[in-house]
Amino acid sequence: MVYVPTERPKSRAGELLFLDLWNSMNGLNQFFANPQVQEQGGRIFRTRDPVVWAPAEGFNTYHLPAPASKTDRIVAIVRGMVRSRAEARRQHNALLAKRVNKSRMTGNMSHEAYFKLAPPGTPETLEFLAVDVWMNTAEMNNYYRDPEFQRGFQELFTAPPTTSAWSHPNGEWVEW
């Protein structure tokens, strides 16, 4: 799926977010090793952050259906370092359990949690990524600004994380 930032960049440079889900590490490696894929990627991107994320085991996630009349999709991303996976899992799951109904009432459709995939033979990483999908930008912003959410959110990370919001770009994009 293809997304652009919900807020226009201050410079002329634009950003794109591609969210791909793979069920085979071999397939992923073959695809990105293909010279044509590399050449075309070079034409699109000036710089890239080719990170692979793996589902965070034991972290609560959810996917809720969208009402038929709600067709907007906004992707919210948070990325940052946690103290330990076990402590992050405890804090994350407690926050999610406490707030899932409120998030749904404000238009949240899904929540996924990941950790950066470490190269084979290296220690597991503590870089955490969460991806939420929303139906309404204003409600999403109100939810994330809520002081109760902010307290729980800030406790999860060792330093302020990077956050961003993305929406579908104008024009025709091929997605599958």
C-alpha positions in Angstrom: 0.0 0.0 0.0 1.2 3.5 -0.8 0.9 6.5 1.5 2.1 10.2 1.6 2.4 12.4 4.8 -0.9 13.9 5.9 0.9 17.2 6.4 2.5 18.8 3.4 6.3 18.8 3.6 7.9 22.2 4.3 10.5 21.7 1.6 9.7 20.6 -2.0 10.9 17.1 -1.1 8.2 14.6 -0.8 8.0 11.3 1.0 6.3 8.0 0.2 5.5 5.2 2.5 5.2 1.7 1.1 3.7 -0.9 3.5 4.3 -4.4 2.3 3.5 -7.6 4.1 5.6 -10.7 3.2 5.1 -14.3 4.2 8.5 -15.4 3.0 11.9 -13.9 3.9 13.3 -15.7 0.8 10.7 -14.0 -1.4 11.4 -10.6 0.1 15.2 -11.1 -0.4 14.7 -12.3 -4.0 12.5 -9.3 -4.9 14.8 -6.7 -3.5 17.9 -8.3 -4.9 16.4 -8.0 -8.4 18.4 -5.4 -10.5 15.2 -4.1 -12.1 13.6 -3.5 -8.7 16.8 -1.7 -7.4 17.0 0.4 -10.6 13.3 1.5 -10.4 13.6 2.1 -6.6 16.6 4.4 -7.4 14.4 6.4 -9.8 11.7 6.9 -7.1 13.8 7.4 -4.0 16.7 9.8 -3.2 17.2 8.0 0.1 15.6 4.9 1.6 15.1 3.3 5.0 14.9 -0.4 3.9 13.9 -1.8 7.4 12.3 -5.1 7.9 10.0 -5.5 10.9 8.8 -8.7 12.5 5.5 -9.0 14.5 6.1 -8.3 18.2 5.3 -11.6 19.9 2.8 -11.4 22.7 1.8 -7.8 21.9 -1.9 -7.3 21.6 -3.2 -6.3 18.2 -6.6 -5.9 16.6 -8.4 -5.4 13.3 -12.0 -4.0 13.3 -14.3 -3.6 10.4 -15.0 -0.2 8.9 -18.5 1.1 8.5 -19.5 1.1 4.8 -19.7 4.9 4.7 -16.2 5.4 6.1 -13.7 5.1 3.2 -10.8 7.4 4.4 -7.7 5.6 5.6 -5.0 7.3 7.7 -2.0 5.3 8.8 -0.3 6.5 12.1 3.2 5.3 12.9 5.3 5.5 16.0 8.9 4.3 16.0 11.3 4.3 19.0 13.4 2.5 21.5 12.1 0.6 24.5 13.9 -0.6 27.6 13.2 -4.2 27.2 10.7 -6.3 25.1 9.1 -7.7 28.3 8.5 -4.3 29.9 7.3 -2.8 26.6 4.9 -5.8 26.2 3.5 -5.3 29.7 3.0 -1.5 29.3 1.7 -1.7 25.7 -0.8 -4.4 26.4 -2.1 -2.6 29.6 -2.5 0.7 27.6 -4.2 -1.0 24.7 -6.6 -3.0 26.9 -7.6 0.1 28.8 -8.2 2.3 25.7 -9.3 0.0 22.9 -12.9 0.9 23.2 -12.2 4.6 23.3 -9.9 4.3 20.2 -12.6 2.5 18.3 -15.2 5.1 19.2 -12.9 7.7 17.7 -12.3 5.9 14.4 -9.4 3.5 15.0 -9.6 0.3 12.9 -6.4 -1.6 13.6 -3.3 -1.7 15.6 -0.2 -3.7 14.9 3.1 -3.9 16.9 6.5 -4.9 15.5 10.2 -5.0 16.4 13.0 -4.3 13.9 14.3 -7.6 12.5 17.9 -8.2 13.6 20.3 -9.8 11.2 20.9 -13.5 11.9 23.4 -14.1 14.7 22.9 -10.7 16.3 20.9 -9.9 19.5 17.3 -9.0 19.2 16.6 -5.3 18.8 14.7 -3.0 21.1 13.5 -0.7 18.2 9.7 -0.8 18.3 7.2 0.1 15.6 3.4 0.5 16.0 1.1 1.0 13.0 -2.5 2.2 13.5 -5.2 2.6 10.8 -7.8 5.3 11.3 -10.9 6.5 9.5 -10.7 10.2 10.5 -7.7 12.5 10.9 -9.2 14.9 13.4 -10.5 12.2 15.7 -7.1 10.5 15.5 -5.3 13.7 16.5 -7.7 14.2 19.4 -7.2 10.7 20.6 -3.4 10.9 20.5 -3.5 14.3 22.3 -5.5 12.9 25.3 -3.4 13.3 28.5 -4.2 9.8 29.7 -2.9 8.3 26.4 0.1 10.6 26.4 1.2 9.4 29.9 1.0 5.7 29.0 2.6 6.3 25.6 5.6 8.2 27.0 6.3 5.5 29.6 6.7 3.0 26.8 9.8 4.6 25.2 13.3 5.4 26.5 13.3 8.7 24.5 10.7 10.6 22.5 9.8 8.4 19.5 9.3 9.4 15.9 5.7 9.7 14.9 4.0 10.3 11.6 0.6 10.2 9.8 0.0 9.1 6.3 -2.9 9.0 3.8 -3.4 7.7 0.3 -1.9 10.0 -2.4 -3.9 11.5 -5.2 -3.7 9.9 -8.6 -3.7 6.3 -9.6 -1.3 3.9 -7.8 -1.0 0.3 -8.5 -1.4 -1.7 -5.3 -2.0 -5.4 -4.8 
